[in-house]
Amino acid sequence: MRYFGSSWLLISIILMASLIAFGMPSVYAGDYVSLTVDSVPRVATIMVNDHIIPPQIQPYTIKLPRNTEVKISVDSVSYARDEGVRYVFYSWDDGSTSNPRTLKLIENTTHVMAIMKKQYRVTVISDIGFVNGSGWYDAGSMVKVWARPVIEAGRGERYVFHSWSYGYRPFSPENEFTVQRPITVKAKYLHEYYVNISSNVNLSICCPGWYKEGEVVTVWAKDYVLEDGVRLRFKRWISNTPVSFIRPGVSENIIEIVANKPVQLIAEYERECHVAVYDPYGGPMEEWVSCGSYIPLKAKPTVSLSEDVRMVFDSFIINGVRKLKDPSTLIKIDRPTTIQVVYKKEYLVRVTTPYGVKRHWVGENETFTLIPPRESVTYILANFNFKGWSGIPCEPGGRAVIRVDSPKYISAEYALEPDYLNISVICVTIIIIFLIERLSRKTVTSLRERLIGKREQSK
């Protein structure tokens, strides 16, 4: 391989003198023929046997004896002074591609020309690597270069091909262009991080994916999702690594972050159950509570409708099945729950007797048993005897059973009747007392008279 240029001038003169002095036969001696060598373009050094013929003196003619066999060779590659430019041997002018080649000089004049092909250096580079296509290419030829579309740099980190600095298809990993000069083509890659966005429930969240380094990413999750009486309500964001937050959005479920590292964001949702309480005297109440939590239930023990009609708490009916009798209790909510507060109607039954008034609240259409406090009351000369209930038939002994379908006002009926037995006893007692008194008086008088008679006799 040889370089060409003005620096060869001195070398060319020395070579010509050497040829004349040592190797060039006389043009006047014997049967000689002419061999002319040249290169197109004149950029390569040709050797004829041991004679070096630089491009500066081409075309060059040598006189040699007829029928002489000569060995001719040319530089396979010749570099130009301009960086990135070279010439490579293509063929000889007669179509032969042998280099070196041997010729037998028979004709009076023989012309041999080396045809050289111009090539340019194509350099394909990337800051990341993994590109190909660098090399020497024929001038005017079509060059195809290739870059790896994606280069994995670790978990959640990669480089993605973006563009070429030159070419017909600058945004495709497979690019091509026509070589017209030495050129360096650079593949540009974008550094990306994966923002993994998920939830603690089977719910898709916007928007997981790969994002350019430094890109601001808007992340959002639905505030809540309804599913047959159960809703999933957004609670908070959880991250496995510190996250560069730009600012929160209009609500906690919308945020903006900077993609400067692989990020794992989890939208934490809380499962809430719908609870509806229907109380005819407390008004309906609907709310969402955390599934699995306990809520208090409280109903009014009594509701007065009037002086003699009231509603009394009976039970809580849970989802149409379960009953709770306590008006103040706690229940666990583990599914959508409907609670009905059941009341029963009660009427006032007021019972009046000579001994006072008693009030009884009795459930609607329930039975109530009336029992007189005393069947009769005995006085000295009369008895206060129970005769019955006002307007109500009763059994012997005064017992009566009524169905309470409205407020009832009931009075016990009594009658004051003479007690003949007591009267007789009193009369007999009086007579006996009178007789005893009369008898006592007579006895005392008789004794007194006897005492007086004895005193007189003793005198």
NUVEXKE-6367 format. One record per residue: x, y, z of N, C-alpha, C in turn. Coordinates in steps of 0.02 Angstrom, whole numbers, padded with zeros to 5 digits, always signed. Each point is the difference from the previous one (the first is absolute). Last residue first. Layout:
// NUVEXKE-6367
XYZXYZXYZ
...
This chain:
// NUVEXKE-6367
-06229-00320+08299-00006+00053+00049-00040-00025+00060
+00028-00133-00196+00059+00001+00043-00003+00054+00053
-00167-00023-00166-00005-00056+00048+00060+00002+00048
-00007+00153-00181-00051+00016+00050-00004-00055+00053
+00142-00032-00185+00026+00053+00043-00049+00016+00056
-00064-00154-00166+00050-00029+00044+00028+00053+00047
-00147+00067-00172-00035-00040+00050+00048-00030+00051
+00086+00117-00187-00031+00047+00046-00035-00039+00057
+00094-00123-00177+00052+00030+00041-00030+00047+00052
-00143-00095-00158+00024-00050+00047+00053+00030+00046
-00083+00129-00178-00050-00008+00052+00023-00050+00052
+00134+00031-00189+00003+00059+00042-00050-00007+00058
+00003-00164-00165+00059-00005+00042+00004+00058+00048
-00169+00000-00164-00011-00054+00048+00058-00005+00048
+00019+00149-00180-00049+00025+00049-00012-00051+00055
+00138-00060-00182+00034+00050+00043-00048+00025+00054
-00086-00145-00163+00048-00036+00042+00034+00048+00048
-00141+00086-00168-00038-00036+00051+00046-00034+00049
+00099+00107-00184-00028+00049+00046-00039-00036+00056
+00085-00130-00176+00054+00025+00043-00027+00049+00052
-00141-00080-00168+00014-00052+00049+00054+00023+00049
-00051+00139-00176-00058-00004+00044+00014-00051+00055
+00161+00017-00172+00000+00060+00042-00057-00002+00051
+00013-00168-00162+00054-00008+00049+00002+00059+00047
-00149+00008-00177-00021-00050+00048+00053-00008+00054
+00052+00140-00181-00054+00029+00040-00021-00048+00055
+00155-00077-00158+00032+00050+00044-00052+00031+00046
-00075-00145-00166+00038-00036+00051+00032+00048+00050
-00108+00091-00184-00049-00030+00046+00036-00036+00056
+00133+00086-00173-00029+00054+00040-00048-00028+00052
+00090-00148-00157+00052+00023+00046-00027+00053+00046
-00134-00074-00175+00005-00052+00052+00050+00022+00053
-00014+00136-00188-00061+00004+00041+00001-00050+00057
+00175-00003-00158+00004+00060+00042-00061+00005+00045
+00008-00172-00158+00051-00012+00052+00003+00059+00047
-00136+00020-00188-00028-00049+00048+00049-00010+00057
+00074+00132-00179-00052+00035+00037-00029-00045+00055
+00155-00092-00150+00032+00044+00049-00051+00038+00043
-00081-00133-00173+00032-00043+00049+00032+00043+00055
-00095+00104-00190-00049-00024+00048+00032-00044+00054
+00081+00198-00158+00029-00064+00021-00043-00027+00056
-00052+00176-00221+00000-00015+00072+00031-00068+00013
+00083+00140-00218-00057-00040+00021+00004-00015+00075
+00108+00152-00221+00001-00003+00073-00064-00035+00023
+00149-00021-00245-00063+00019+00033+00007-00008+00075
+00164+00032-00251-00010-00028+00067-00068+00024+00027
+00161-00013-00244-00063+00018+00031-00008-00038+00066
+00214+00092-00170-00026-00057+00039-00063+00023+00038
+00108+00098-00241-00014+00012+00071-00027-00064+00032
+00152+00095-00233-00041-00052+00032-00008+00017+00074
+00090+00084-00258-00011+00031+00066-00051-00044+00035
+00182-00018-00227-00056-00024+00040-00002+00037+00067
+00104+00015-00276+00006+00018+00071-00063-00021+00038
+00043-00149-00206-00005+00073+00006+00011+00017+00073
-00001-00220-00068+00007+00026-00067-00007+00076-00003
+00021-00228+00173+00014+00071+00000+00013+00022-00072
-00144-00203+00131+00048+00013-00054+00008+00074-00008
-00073-00149+00232-00020+00045-00055+00056+00003-00052
-00102-00145+00234+00053+00005-00050-00026+00042-00058
-00055-00045+00285-00024+00013-00067+00060+00008-00047
-00092-00076+00275+00053+00000-00051-00030+00012-00069
-00121-00026+00219+00016+00067-00025+00053+00003-00054
-00117-00187+00124+00059+00025+00034+00022+00067-00026
-00132-00148-00167-00009-00001+00073+00065+00019+00035
-00012+00103-00235-00008-00067+00026-00016+00003+00074
-00064+00199-00180+00056-00028+00037-00018-00070+00025
-00068+00219-00188-00020-00061+00035+00060-00030+00035
-00038+00262-00053+00041-00057-00020-00024-00061+00039
-00076+00235+00026-00010-00019-00069+00040-00060-00023
+00077+00090+00223-00048+00039-00037-00001-00021-00073
+00054-00172+00196+00035+00054-00035-00049+00036-00045
-00060-00132+00245+00021-00012-00069+00037+00060-00028
-00082-00038+00232-00055-00021-00041+00020-00014-00073
+00100+00014+00275+00015+00010-00072-00057-00029-00041
-00027+00094+00264+00005-00059-00042+00013+00020-00073
+00006+00081+00266+00010+00035-00064+00016-00054-00051
-00147-00012+00245+00054-00026-00043+00003+00041-00064
-00094+00050+00272-00014-00011-00072+00062-00028-00034
-00015+00064+00235-00070-00018-00011-00016-00014-00073
+00225+00042+00074-00032-00024+00061-00070-00025-00013
+00157-00020-00211-00002+00053+00051-00038-00026+00061
+00133-00116-00225-00049-00005+00055+00009+00058+00048
+00048-00058-00276+00030+00030+00059-00054+00001+00055
+00059-00146-00249-00046+00037+00044+00039+00026+00060
+00115-00088-00189-00068-00017-00022-00053+00036+00042
+00247+00093-00064-00034-00036+00054-00071-00014-00024
+00150+00077-00161+00049-00002+00055-00029-00036+00061
-00073-00064-00251-00016+00050+00051+00049-00004+00057
+00052-00059-00257-00012-00036+00063-00015+00053+00053
+00034-00034-00287-00022+00043+00054-00015-00042+00061
+00158-00026-00237-00042-00032+00051-00014+00049+00057
+00066+00011-00278+00016+00026+00066-00050-00029+00050
+00109-00037-00274-00052-00008+00051+00026+00025+00067
+00066+00090-00258+00017-00048+00051-00056-00005+00050
+00010+00153-00190-00030-00066-00012+00025-00054+00048
+00152+00206+00011-00059-00002-00043-00021-00072-00014
+00135+00051+00227+00010-00001-00072-00064-00007-00039
+00020+00119+00244-00010-00067-00029+00008+00005-00076
+00034+00137+00255+00011+00005-00072+00000-00070-00029
-00115+00115+00234+00034-00056-00031+00008+00014-00075
-00071+00121+00258+00011+00009-00072+00041-00059-00026
-00177+00062+00225+00061-00032-00026+00002+00006-00075
-00129+00115+00235+00002-00007-00073+00067-00031-00020
-00156-00019+00244+00047+00040-00038-00005-00015-00075
-00137-00096+00175+00065+00004+00034+00052+00040-00040
-00225-00056-00071-00006+00043+00060+00067+00009+00035
+00019-00043-00257-00034-00037+00054-00006+00047+00059
+00075-00005-00282-00018+00039+00058-00039-00044+00049
+00180-00016-00225-00048-00037+00042-00011+00040+00064
+00102+00027-00268-00004+00032+00066-00056-00033+00040
+00168-00040-00225-00058-00029+00034+00000+00029+00071
+00122+00070-00249-00005+00007+00072-00065-00033+00024
+00151-00074-00220-00055+00043+00022-00001+00002+00076
+00193-00052-00213-00029-00016+00065-00055+00051+00017
+00162-00101-00226-00045+00050+00030-00027-00027+00066
+00247-00047-00125-00067-00027+00008-00043+00051+00038
+00239-00001-00168-00035+00021+00060-00067-00037+00003
+00257-00017-00132-00069-00022+00005-00028+00023+00068
+00208+00057-00188-00018+00007+00071-00075-00014+00005
+00198-00079-00185-00067+00027+00011-00014+00001+00075
+00223-00015-00181-00025-00008+00068-00068+00033+00005
+00199-00100-00186-00062+00039+00007-00030-00016+00068
+00258-00026-00131-00047-00016+00053-00059+00049-00001
+00239-00111-00136-00053+00050-00003-00057-00020+00047
+00220-00099+00085-00031-00002-00066-00051+00056-00004
+00119-00041+00197+00047-00034-00044-00028-00010-00070
-00034+00125+00259-00019+00008-00071+00053-00034-00042
-00096-00019+00269+00057-00002-00046-00025+00003-00071
-00116+00103+00236-00001-00055-00049+00061+00007-00046
-00115+00088+00258+00052+00005-00051-00007-00058-00048
-00192+00138+00167+00046-00056-00007+00053+00016-00052
-00249+00074+00124+00067+00031-00004+00051-00057-00002
-00231-00053+00013-00003+00063-00039+00066+00037-00005
-00055-00272+00018+00027+00055+00040-00003+00064-00040
-00059-00218-00087-00052+00028+00043+00023+00060+00041
+00055-00125-00251+00032+00021+00062-00051+00036+00042
+00015-00181-00229-00037+00045+00044+00041+00015+00063
+00027-00095-00279+00024+00002+00069-00039+00052+00041
-00059-00026-00232+00004-00065+00034+00014+00008+00075
-00010+00176-00180-00061-00039-00004+00000-00065+00039
+00179+00168+00001-00004-00034-00066-00059-00048-00003
+00009+00080+00229+00061+00009-00040-00007-00042-00063
-00163+00119+00200+00002-00055-00048+00057+00013-00049
-00073+00078+00265+00035+00017-00062-00001-00062-00044
-00192+00060+00197+00062-00035-00020+00032+00036-00060
-00185+00086+00152-00006-00073+00002+00066-00035-00016
-00103+00254+00100+00050-00037-00038-00009-00075+00009
-00209+00164+00023+00053-00026+00042+00049-00039-00044
-00211+00201-00009+00038-00051-00036+00060-00020+00043
-00259+00106+00070+00072+00009-00007+00029-00057-00042
-00242+00128+00114+00028-00042-00054+00074+00014-00006
-00149+00120+00149-00017-00070+00012+00022-00046-00056
+00042+00239+00004+00002-00016+00071-00011-00074+00013
+00102+00047-00233-00050+00039+00036+00004-00021+00073
+00168-00068-00144-00043+00026-00053-00056+00043+00028
+00262-00083+00081-00068+00016+00019-00038+00030-00059
+00213-00174+00031-00019+00060-00037-00073+00013+00016
+00228-00153+00105-00071+00013-00009-00009+00065-00038
+00218-00094+00018-00038-00054+00033-00075+00008-00009
+00184+00085-00179-00038+00026+00056-00039-00057+00033
+00233-00052-00124-00068+00019-00017-00034+00026+00062
+00260-00070-00110-00038+00026+00056-00068+00022-00025
+00256-00129-00065-00070+00007-00018-00038+00023+00061
+00277+00001-00092-00052-00002+00053-00070+00007-00032
+00225-00118-00114-00036+00063+00004-00053-00005+00055
+00249-00125-00096-00061-00003+00040-00032+00069+00000
+00166-00127-00196-00003+00043+00059-00067-00009+00036
+00062-00105-00211+00034-00032+00056-00001+00042+00064
-00018+00127-00227-00022-00069+00008+00041-00033+00055
-00051+00263-00009+00052-00049-00016-00027-00070+00013
-00177+00188-00063+00046-00014+00055+00050-00053-00022
-00204+00187-00093+00051-00049-00018+00047-00009+00059
-00275+00079-00009+00070+00020+00005+00044-00058-00024
-00275+00099+00054+00042-00040-00044+00071+00026+00006
-00264+00014+00121+00071+00018+00005+00039-00047-00044
-00278+00093+00064+00048-00045-00033+00072+00026+00007
-00194+00052+00189+00021+00021-00066+00050-00049-00030
-00125-00013+00210+00065+00033+00006+00025+00024-00067
-00203-00126+00039-00005+00056+00047+00067+00034+00012
-00030-00191-00146-00058+00042-00015-00007+00061+00045
+00222-00129-00088-00035+00008+00064-00061+00045-00012
+00208-00137-00138-00066+00028-00010-00038-00002+00066
+00267-00014-00107-00042-00011+00059-00066+00037-00012
+00230-00096-00145-00061+00040-00002-00043-00020+00060
+00269-00024-00109-00045-00014+00056-00060+00047-00006
+00225-00103-00155-00056+00047+00005-00046-00023+00056
+00274-00040-00021-00065-00031-00011-00055+00053+00011
+00281-00005-00072-00054+00028+00040-00066-00033-00019
+00289-00021-00023-00064-00030-00018-00053+00026+00048
+00236+00117-00087-00034-00028+00058-00068-00025-00022
+00255+00046-00128-00072+00011+00003-00027-00033+00064
+00247+00094-00115-00033-00040+00052-00073+00019+00004
+00202+00006-00191-00059+00036+00023-00036-00044+00050
+00266+00008-00077-00059-00042+00012-00056+00045+00026
+00255+00012-00140-00053+00035+00036-00060-00046+00005
+00277+00003-00067-00056-00046+00013-00051+00038+00042
+00225+00065-00173-00048+00016+00053-00053-00054+00004
+00267+00073-00103-00057-00047-00003-00044+00011+00061
+00124+00214-00074+00022-00066+00024-00059-00048-00010
-00023+00225-00055+00073+00003+00005+00029-00063+00029
-00238+00130-00077+00030-00065-00015+00076+00006+00001
-00196+00143+00135+00054+00005-00048+00031-00069-00010
-00266+00075+00073+00066-00020+00023+00051+00009-00056
-00272+00065+00092+00050+00007-00053+00068-00018+00030
-00279-00063+00060+00065+00029+00019+00043+00006-00062
-00264-00068+00108+00034+00024-00061+00065+00034+00022
-00157-00087+00159+00008-00056-00047+00033+00021-00065
-00059+00152+00180+00056-00042+00019+00012-00057-00049
-00104+00227-00093-00018-00044+00055+00058-00047+00013
+00023+00165-00161-00059+00030+00031-00024-00042+00058
+00249-00044-00047-00050+00025-00046-00059+00031+00038
+00264-00007+00084-00061-00040-00003-00048+00030-00050
+00265+00026-00033-00055+00029+00038-00059-00047-00002
+00228-00066-00053-00002+00070-00022-00052+00037+00042
+00147-00224+00071-00065+00028-00015+00007+00072-00023
+00159-00225+00019+00004+00073-00008-00068+00026-00022
+00062-00225+00154-00025+00024-00065+00004+00076-00001
+00109-00233+00139-00018+00071+00001-00017+00025-00069
-00045-00256+00038+00059+00043+00000-00023+00073+00007
-00157-00175-00006+00056-00038+00029+00063+00041+00004
-00266+00087+00016+00057-00009-00045+00055-00039+00036
-00286+00076+00005+00056-00032+00035+00055-00011-00050
-00242+00160+00034+00051-00029-00043+00055-00029+00044
-00272+00027+00069+00065+00034-00003+00044-00035-00051
-00248-00030+00024+00022+00020+00067+00065+00039-00004
-00233-00076-00161+00072+00015+00002+00018+00028+00069
-00206-00170-00043+00015+00072+00006+00075+00010+00007
-00198-00186-00085+00071+00004+00015+00018+00075+00001
-00245-00135+00046+00041+00046-00039+00072-00003+00024
-00254-00142-00001+00067+00006+00029+00039+00048-00043
-00222-00061-00058-00004+00017+00070+00066+00003+00036
-00002-00061-00235-00053-00035+00035+00000+00014+00075
+00181+00119-00112-00011-00068-00023-00052-00033+00046
+00142+00253-00067-00057-00034+00030-00008-00069-00030
+00211+00183+00045-00030-00043-00050-00056-00039+00035
+00165+00243+00037-00034-00060+00025-00032-00037-00059
+00164+00171-00033-00014+00013+00070-00037-00058+00032
+00174-00033-00204-00070+00018+00012-00012+00009+00075
+00241+00050-00097-00041-00059+00014-00071+00024+00012
+00252+00096-00119-00065+00008+00033-00035-00066+00008
+00241+00151-00078-00025-00065+00022-00067+00012+00034
+00191+00128-00172-00062+00008+00038-00029-00069+00014
+00261+00093-00055-00052-00051-00011-00060+00015+00044
+00237+00119-00113-00051+00006+00052-00058-00046-00018
+00271-00026-00068-00068+00015-00023-00047+00004+00060
+00239-00061+00002-00018+00069+00013-00071+00019-00021
+00099-00208-00118+00031+00027+00060-00016+00074+00007
-00173-00156-00130+00067+00029-00010+00025+00029+00066
-00173-00208-00003+00000+00073-00008+00073+00025-00004
-00178-00237-00009+00068+00027-00003-00004+00075-00014
-00204-00132+00132+00037-00003-00063+00070+00028+00007
-00275+00006+00118+00067-00029+00005+00034-00001-00067
-00191+00159+00107+00013-00035-00063+00071-00030+00006
-00233-00008+00119+00033+00037-00053+00063+00035+00026
-00133-00237+00078+00014+00069+00019+00037+00033-00058
-00170-00232+00061+00051+00031-00041+00006+00075+00017
-00077-00214+00157-00025+00060-00031+00057+00033-00039
-00042-00190+00186+00003-00015-00072-00032+00058-00039
+00126+00047+00233-00059-00038-00021+00006-00011-00075
+00158+00128+00113-00004-00058+00045-00062-00041-00012
+00132+00143-00195-00043+00011+00058+00000-00063+00042
+00174+00136-00193-00048-00053+00011-00042+00016+00060
+00216+00086-00175-00057+00025+00039-00051-00056+00004
+00270+00060-00075-00047-00055+00010-00055+00023+00047
+00193+00106-00168-00042+00020+00056-00056-00052+00005
+00258+00009-00117-00067-00028+00002-00035+00022+00064
+00196+00126-00156-00013-00037+00061-00072-00026-00002
+00205+00094-00190-00068-00007+00025-00002-00040+00065
+00165+00143-00194+00002-00036+00063-00070-00001+00029
+00082+00019-00265-00033+00033+00055+00002-00045+00062
+00166+00028-00233-00044-00041+00041-00031+00044+00055
+00131+00018-00261-00019+00032+00063-00050-00045+00037
+00206-00030-00194-00066-00022+00022-00014+00031+00068
+00169+00078-00213-00010-00015+00071-00072-00019+00014
+00200+00019-00208-00072-00001+00014-00009-00024+00072
+00201+00107-00175-00013-00033+00064-00074+00007+00015
+00161+00009-00240-00053+00023+00043-00003-00041+00064
+00126+00066-00260+00011-00033+00065-00051+00028+00049
-00087+00007-00242+00057+00030+00034+00013-00041+00063
-00176-00056-00143+00028+00051-00045+00061+00035+00030
-00191-00220+00024+00065+00024+00023+00028+00048-00052
-00264-00061+00066+00050-00005-00053+00065+00031+00025
-00194-00122+00159+00017+00063-00034+00053-00014-00052
-00178-00116+00213+00041-00006-00060+00011+00069-00030
-00095-00155+00240+00005+00061-00039+00043-00013-00062
-00138-00114+00222+00032-00022-00062+00000+00060-00048
-00101+00034+00207+00063-00032+00018+00040-00025-00060
-00161+00214-00021-00006-00073+00000+00066-00031+00022
-00045+00235-00040-00035-00021+00060-00014-00074+00002
+00113+00120-00184+00036+00017+00062-00035-00025+00063
+00018-00047-00264-00050-00021+00050+00028+00013+00070
+00129+00062-00187-00066+00007-00030-00056-00019+00049
+00239+00104+00088-00027-00058-00036-00069+00014-00028
+00160+00089+00223+00000+00008-00073-00032-00062-00030
+00019+00028+00236+00021+00068-00018-00002+00013-00075
-00166-00173+00136+00068+00004-00028+00016+00073-00016
-00180-00103+00197+00011+00025-00068+00073-00006-00019
-00117-00110+00197-00040+00058-00016+00010+00022-00073
+00024-00232+00180+00023+00037-00059-00047+00057-00016
+00032-00092+00249-00042-00012-00059+00026+00043-00058
+00075-00111+00258+00014+00052-00050-00038-00019-00064
-00044-00060+00281+00020-00020-00068+00018+00062-00041
-00098-00112+00259+00041+00052-00032+00022-00025-00068
-00120-00131+00170-00036+00063-00003+00039+00057-00032
+00148-00190+00067-00071-00007+00013-00033+00068+00001
+00214-00014-00150-00015-00022+00068-00074-00005+00009
+00095+00065-00206+00054+00023+00044-00010-00022+00072
-00075-00058-00277-00017-00005+00070+00060+00018+00043
-00073+00072-00253+00056-00027+00038-00019+00001+00073
-00121+00015-00264-00006+00008+00072+00060-00033+00033
-00005+00017-00239-00057+00043+00018-00004+00015+00075
+00227-00042-00145-00046-00040+00040-00057+00044+00024
+00124+00054-00230+00009+00010+00072-00050-00043+00036
+00125+00032-00265-00050-00029+00045+00018+00015+00072
+00045+00067-00288+00026-00003+00069-00057-00022+00045
+00076+00009-00279-00051-00015+00050+00033-00006+00068
+00053+00120-00257+00024-00029+00062-00060-00012+00046
+00063+00039-00280-00050+00006+00053+00024-00038+00062
+00161+00124-00195-00038-00060+00016-00049+00014+00057
+00164+00155-00094-00063-00003-00035-00041-00062+00015
+00253-00024+00046-00031+00065-00010-00063-00008-00041
+00085-00201+00152+00013+00030-00066-00037+00067-00005
+00077-00091+00240-00052-00011-00050+00019+00036-00064
+00094-00094+00263+00015+00036-00063-00052-00019-00052
-00054+00000+00274+00044-00032-00050+00012+00046-00059
-00196-00051+00214+00062+00037-00013+00043-00038-00051
-00212-00075+00096-00001+00032-00066+00063+00039-00015
-00143-00063+00242+00046-00028-00049-00011+00034-00067
-00048+00013+00294-00016+00021-00068+00048-00034-00047
-00006+00007+00255-00046-00046-00033-00027+00028-00066
+00078+00178+00187+00030-00058-00034-00053-00041-00036
-00006+00218+00131-00017-00061+00035+00033-00061-00031
+00021+00219-00090+00023+00006+00069-00011-00064+00039
+00043-00003-00265-00054+00012+00047+00030+00007+00069
+00068-00024-00292+00015+00004+00072-00064+00010+00039
+00126-00058-00257-00064-00002+00034+00014-00003+00075
+00131+00071-00244+00007-00017+00071-00067+00006+00034
+00121-00023-00261-00062+00013+00036+00010-00025+00072
+00166+00071-00224-00007-00032+00066-00067+00022+00031
+00059-00025-00270-00003+00046+00056-00009-00040+00064
+00107-00044-00270-00042-00019+00057+00004+00053+00054
+00059-00062-00283+00003+00047+00056-00048-00023+00055
+00143-00143-00194-00068+00020+00021+00006+00044+00063
+00166-00074-00228-00008+00006+00073-00070+00028+00017
+00147-00131-00210-00060+00040+00015-00011-00002+00075
+00221-00035-00173-00034-00022+00061-00058+00047+00015
+00137-00069-00240-00027+00054+00044-00036-00032+00059
+00182-00047-00226-00032-00030+00059-00022+00056+00048
+00095-00050-00274-00026+00048+00049-00035-00038+00057
+00193-00044-00212-00049-00028+00047-00018+00053+00052
+00131-00040-00259-00021+00047+00053-00054-00033+00042
+00106-00126-00165+00049+00054+00003-00016+00049+00056
-00074-00255+00030-00016+00057-00044+00054+00054+00008
+00017-00185+00141+00007-00023-00070-00011+00058-00048
+00039-00067+00275+00001+00057-00046+00014-00025-00071
-00119-00107+00228+00053-00014-00048-00003+00053-00055
-00087-00005+00273-00012+00013-00072+00062-00020-00041
-00130-00029+00265+00059-00012-00043-00020+00009-00073
-00093+00096+00261-00015-00038-00060+00065-00006-00041
-00088+00051+00282+00036+00017-00062-00022-00044-00059
-00169+00027+00062+00048+00048+00026+00044-00034+00052
-00222-00033-00191+00058-00031+00033+00050+00054+00020
-00212+00017-00124+00001+00023+00069+00058-00030+00039
-00081+00065-00274+00031-00046+00047+00001+00031+00069
-00076+00112-00203-00049-00038+00038+00029-00048+00050
+00113+00165-00142-00023-00055-00042-00050-00045+00036
+00107+00188+00105-00042+00025-00054-00024-00054-00047
+00044-00058+00258+00041+00028-00053-00045+00019-00058
-00089+00008+00257+00017-00048-00053+00050+00034-00047
-00056+00076+00229-00062-00029-00024+00013-00054-00053
+00133+00131+00223+00005-00030-00066-00066-00033-00018
+00002+00208+00166+00014-00071+00001+00002-00026-00072
+00019+00245+00157-00014-00032-00064+00020-00073+00005
-00081+00211+00184+00050-00048-00025-00023-00026-00068
-00060+00186+00224-00005-00013-00072+00055-00049-00019
-00030+00102+00220-00062-00034-00015-00011-00013-00073
+00165+00194+00057-00019-00053+00047-00068-00029-00019
+00180+00108-00172-00061+00018+00037-00020-00059+00045
+00178-00029-00148+00021+00044+00054-00059+00022+00042
-00015-00238-00117+00010+00070-00022+00022+00042+00060
+00039-00272-00047-00034+00050+00040+00016+00070-00026
-00014-00263-00102+00042+00060+00000-00039+00055+00036
+00007-00287-00049-00032+00057+00032+00048+00058+00000
+00062-00190-00117-00071-00019+00011-00039+00057+00030
+00220+00026-00161-00022+00003+00070-00073-00021+00005
+00132-00105-00201-00020+00067+00019-00022-00002+00073
+00155-00153-00201-00046+00005+00058-00014+00072+00015
+00125-00187-00191-00027+00067+00012-00047-00003+00060
+00209-00144-00140-00049-00003+00055-00021+00071+00018
+00099-00121-00240+00008+00049+00053-00056-00010+00053
+00139-00123-00225-00056-00005+00048+00014+00048+00058
+00084+00004-00271+00018+00000+00071-00064-00007+00042
+00023+00019-00244-00013-00066+00031+00023-00003+00073
+00112+00196-00131-00061-00035-00019-00002-00069+00032
+00133+00197+00123+00006-00047-00057-00067-00034-00013
-00009+00243+00105+00021-00067+00021+00006-00045-00061
-00047+00271+00096+00022-00040-00057+00028-00066+00025
-00190+00185+00107+00061-00038+00010+00015-00040-00063
-00162+00224+00101+00014-00050-00053+00068-00030+00013
-00216+00139+00137+00071-00012-00003+00012-00057-00050
-00199+00203+00087+00016-00067-00028+00075-00006-00012
+00000+00086+00195-00043-00039-00044-00034+00049-00049
+00143+00052+00189+00033-00004-00065-00040-00042-00049
-00071+00043+00229+00021+00065-00025+00032-00004-00070
-00075-00191+00136-00052+00032-00041+00022+00066-00030
+00185-00193+00048-00048+00037+00040-00051+00036-00045
+00158-00222-00025-00023+00056-00042-00053+00038+00039
+00212-00196+00030-00055+00036+00032-00017+00061-00042
+00125-00251-00049+00000+00072-00012-00062+00032+00030
+00065-00237-00016+00023+00034+00061+00000+00075-00006
-00158-00129-00151+00054-00040+00029+00022+00035+00064
-00147+00150-00066+00013-00044-00057+00064-00037+00018
-00199+00148+00143+00065-00032-00003+00003-00046-00061
-00146+00232+00097+00001-00062-00039+00071-00027+00001
-00169+00177+00155+00067-00017-00023-00002-00068-00035
-00209+00187+00026+00031-00061+00025+00069-00010-00030
-00160+00176-00054+00007+00004+00072+00039-00059+00028
-00118+00110-00226+00071-00011+00014+00013+00010+00075
-00241-00093-00093+00041+00061-00003+00071-00014+00023
-00006-00140-00114-00056+00048-00005-00044-00008+00061
+00270-00063-00103-00056-00014+00046-00051+00056-00007
+00223-00126-00153-00035+00060+00024-00054-00023+00051
+00222-00084-00185-00044-00013+00058-00029+00065+00025
+00129-00120-00232-00023+00062+00033-00049-00018+00056
+00203-00115-00169-00052-00015+00051-00016+00065+00036
+00130-00086-00248-00017+00051+00050-00056-00025+00046
+00211-00136-00143-00069+00022-00004-00013+00050+00056
+00227-00105-00151-00033+00020+00061-00072+00021-00014
+00233-00117-00108-00072+00001-00014-00037+00014+00064
+00262+00092-00030-00037-00062-00014-00073+00012-00017
+00117+00212+00087+00031-00066+00004-00050-00053-00013
-00029+00242+00016+00031-00016-00064+00028-00071-00001
-00101+00109+00187-00051-00003-00052+00028-00019-00067
+00097-00075+00246+00007+00051-00052-00052-00008-00053
-00046-00080+00253+00040-00018-00059+00002+00056-00050
-00031+00007+00272-00033+00016-00063+00045-00018-00059
+00060-00026+00239-00048-00049-00026-00027+00017-00067
+00175+00125+00130+00007-00071+00014-00048-00046-00038
+00021+00249-00019+00068-00025+00012+00004-00075+00003
-00209+00115-00030+00044+00013-00058+00068-00032+00010
-00154-00013+00175-00022-00040-00057+00045+00010-00060
+00036+00132+00190+00018-00070+00012-00019-00044-00058
-00065+00226-00001+00073-00006-00011+00022-00072+00009
-00221+00049+00048+00012+00004-00072+00074-00007-00016
-00065+00012+00226-00020-00064-00031+00013+00000-00075
+00035+00199+00123+00051-00050+00017-00016-00066-00033
-00155+00173-00024+00062+00016-00037+00052-00052+00013
-00200-00014+00122-00010-00017-00071+00063+00013-00040
-00009+00064+00229+00006-00073-00008-00006-00020-00073
-00034+00226+00055+00070-00018+00007+00010-00075-00010
-00221+00079-00001+00038+00027-00057+00072-00021+00003
-00189-00043+00157+00030-00054-00041+00046+00028-00056
-00135+00130+00153+00060-00026+00034+00034-00055-00040
-00211+00105-00059+00060+00037-00022+00063-00026+00033
-00194-00176-00015-00001+00072+00011+00066+00031-00023
-00117-00257+00093+00021+00040-00058-00006+00073+00017
+00033-00258+00129-00034+00064-00002+00026+00039-00060
-00013-00280+00037+00040+00060-00006-00044+00062+00003
+00023-00294+00041-00043+00060+00000+00044+00062+00000
